[in-house]
């Protein structure tokens, strides 16, 4: 029996008068109040142990959930800090600056840590809430069914957001790209300046910023991972001495490989691969080198500069198409002559009208 039922049973109810009009309620006497207090005390004595057990169980559940959440979040934070310290120690080595991007690893570790902490907090607190409701003997079946239906509705309504979020999580976990990488994402290309769980920011070639949703990226071409290839095509005449051409290219390659900063940008020797194509009036020699990621274009420009100077010193002309000279127009001898006029004919009416009037001669008398 509940406390409200005990009090309502002990309280006197007003009795109607014979005439049908209600009378004033009877003031309870001291005995009635004592009886109500006795019933309430009996109910409390019967149920206090149950309520105390429920309260202690709820308190214990919340305490365990809080301690577990703090411990898990602290463990995740220490793991992320250890990852950052490992990256910093590698960055201090000789090749650390070439192979490790500290900012990229820092953002990646922070994003992973944030996701892990959020997932851990959701699971721990959600489980604790369900256990608390179960302690009060509340039927969780309708609640879980409603939550499932609401989750399905939200999933259909925000499927693009969920797709972007999941794609961003897997991109970060798989380390597909990071800050500082040059990528081709299909819908846009450029340098990655920020990696988020929903949107990735790219800096284009003209300075524009592209906001690319992670769910829209179907393929990614990372131009900054591993190594890059610098290739230069040199076109010479078909009758040129190939041994002389190869010897000159080898001298340029050897000299460039020993100079700074090209000795750090080149991750392999510059190789003369041979003839790429042979035509009737020209032939193409292919030169290739393995370079640091993102530095292929810089190496190609320097290599072209050196090859042009070396070929000029070795008297090896570089061809690549005929130069079109403007044809000289023959001089028209009549260009400076005015067009014929009607006044040039002395017998024309215009010429006669314009001719001076001849005064008649008078003879003296």
Secondary structure as the mmCIF struct_conf table of DSSP 4:
data_model
#
loop_
_struct_conf.conf_type_id
_struct_conf.id
_struct_conf.beg_label_comp_id
_struct_conf.beg_label_asym_id
_struct_conf.beg_label_seq_id
_struct_conf.end_label_comp_id
_struct_conf.end_label_asym_id
_struct_conf.end_label_seq_id
HELX_RH_AL_P HELX_RH_AL_P1 UNK A 3 UNK A 10
BEND BEND1 UNK A 11 UNK A 11
HELX_LH_PP_P HELX_LH_PP_P1 UNK A 12 UNK A 15
STRN STRN1 UNK A 16 UNK A 16
HELX_LH_PP_P HELX_LH_PP_P2 UNK A 17 UNK A 17
TURN_TY1_P TURN_TY1_P1 UNK A 18 UNK A 19
BEND BEND2 UNK A 20 UNK A 20
HELX_LH_PP_P HELX_LH_PP_P3 UNK A 21 UNK A 21
STRN STRN2 UNK A 22 UNK A 22
HELX_LH_PP_P HELX_LH_PP_P4 UNK A 23 UNK A 28
HELX_RH_AL_P HELX_RH_AL_P2 UNK A 30 UNK A 91
TURN_TY1_P TURN_TY1_P2 UNK A 92 UNK A 92
BEND BEND3 UNK A 93 UNK A 93
TURN_TY1_P TURN_TY1_P3 UNK A 94 UNK A 95
HELX_RH_AL_P HELX_RH_AL_P3 UNK A 96 UNK A 99
HELX_RH_AL_P HELX_RH_AL_P4 UNK A 102 UNK A 135
TURN_TY1_P TURN_TY1_P4 UNK A 136 UNK A 137
HELX_RH_AL_P HELX_RH_AL_P5 UNK A 141 UNK A 157
TURN_TY1_P TURN_TY1_P5 UNK A 158 UNK A 158
HELX_RH_AL_P HELX_RH_AL_P6 UNK A 159 UNK A 173
TURN_TY1_P TURN_TY1_P6 UNK A 174 UNK A 175
TURN_TY1_P TURN_TY1_P7 UNK A 179 UNK A 180
STRN STRN3 UNK A 182 UNK A 184
BEND BEND4 UNK A 186 UNK A 187
STRN STRN4 UNK A 189 UNK A 195
BEND BEND5 UNK A 197 UNK A 198
STRN STRN5 UNK A 199 UNK A 203
TURN_TY1_P TURN_TY1_P8 UNK A 205 UNK A 206
BEND BEND6 UNK A 207 UNK A 207
STRN STRN6 UNK A 209 UNK A 213
HELX_RH_3T_P HELX_RH_3T_P1 UNK A 214 UNK A 216
STRN STRN7 UNK A 221 UNK A 222
BEND BEND7 UNK A 223 UNK A 226
STRN STRN8 UNK A 228 UNK A 237
TURN_TY1_P TURN_TY1_P9 UNK A 238 UNK A 239
BEND BEND8 UNK A 240 UNK A 240
HELX_RH_AL_P HELX_RH_AL_P7 UNK A 242 UNK A 258
BEND BEND9 UNK A 259 UNK A 259
TURN_TY1_P TURN_TY1_P10 UNK A 260 UNK A 261
HELX_RH_AL_P HELX_RH_AL_P8 UNK A 262 UNK A 265
STRN STRN9 UNK A 266 UNK A 266
BEND BEND10 UNK A 267 UNK A 268
STRN STRN10 UNK A 271 UNK A 278
BEND BEND11 UNK A 280 UNK A 281
STRN STRN11 UNK A 282 UNK A 291
TURN_TY1_P TURN_TY1_P11 UNK A 293 UNK A 294
HELX_RH_AL_P HELX_RH_AL_P9 UNK A 296 UNK A 313
TURN_TY1_P TURN_TY1_P12 UNK A 314 UNK A 315
STRN STRN12 UNK A 318 UNK A 318
BEND BEND12 UNK A 321 UNK A 321
HELX_LH_PP_P HELX_LH_PP_P5 UNK A 322 UNK A 332
TURN_TY1_P TURN_TY1_P13 UNK A 333 UNK A 336
BEND BEND13 UNK A 337 UNK A 337
HELX_LH_PP_P HELX_LH_PP_P6 UNK A 338 UNK A 340
HELX_RH_3T_P HELX_RH_3T_P2 UNK A 342 UNK A 344
TURN_TY1_P TURN_TY1_P14 UNK A 346 UNK A 347
BEND BEND14 UNK A 348 UNK A 348
HELX_RH_AL_P HELX_RH_AL_P10 UNK A 349 UNK A 354
BEND BEND15 UNK A 355 UNK A 355
HELX_LH_PP_P HELX_LH_PP_P7 UNK A 356 UNK A 361
#
